[in-house]
Amino acid sequence: MSAKRTAEERLVDAAMRLAAKKPWEEISFQDILKSARLTLAKLPPSLHSKPAIVSAFISRVDAELLASIDPEEFEEARPRDRLFDVLMTRFEILEDHKAAVRSIAQSMQRDPLGALSQAETIDRSMGWALAAAQIDAEGLVGAARRRGLGLVWLAAFRVWLREDDLNKVMAELDNRLAQGEKWLTMLRGRRGARQGASARAGGGQPLHS
């Protein structure tokens, strides 16, 4: 016997069902409540809007992603390869909800404020993706990594939205990660050169982070 679903699960499920059938902007919050057979009294205040439902769905995907990752499989893999596997796993999870996700994404393209409302959620998701890939996502360096990975994710996400062939998504993701890796290598090289020049000018040794 399956466990009883929470109000949040019912609300998110109803929203995704409706979004798979019609444009997201044509669906009201009351439509979702009615489909889920819920009332506002049964919901926490944090779920009283459509953007909050989208955030809850993204958090659900994060949880499923983390549950599906086996850290032992990454022991010998490079960071870039680990990130590739993690993000492709995320796309595979989203495949079951593609019609709904496409509807929501297309609506947000026409609603910049709606898209902006998910910025913090996406940043948090990229933090979880980095953590799943065993890459530090904390502090200033971690924040830069989250932003950079967010750009990589969005580029591949746009391809995923318009293509049904995951091979094309894989190619885009691999290319973007390679570009990011190259950029980081160049940045480290320039930083090292500046530190070396500073040390030579001061007669000391270069500093190491």
Buried (B, 14 or more C-beta within 10 A) or exposed (E): EEEEEEBBBBBBBBBBBBBBEEEBBEBEBEBBBEBBEBEEEBBEEEBEEBBBBBBBBBBBBBEBBBEEBEEEEBEEBEBBBBBBBBBBBBBBBBEEBBEBBBBBBBBBEEBEEBBEBBEEBBBBBBBBBBBBBBBEBEEEEBEEBBEBBBEBBEBBBBBBBEEEEBEBBBEBBBEBBEEBBEEBEEEEEEEBEEBEEEEEEEEEEBEEE
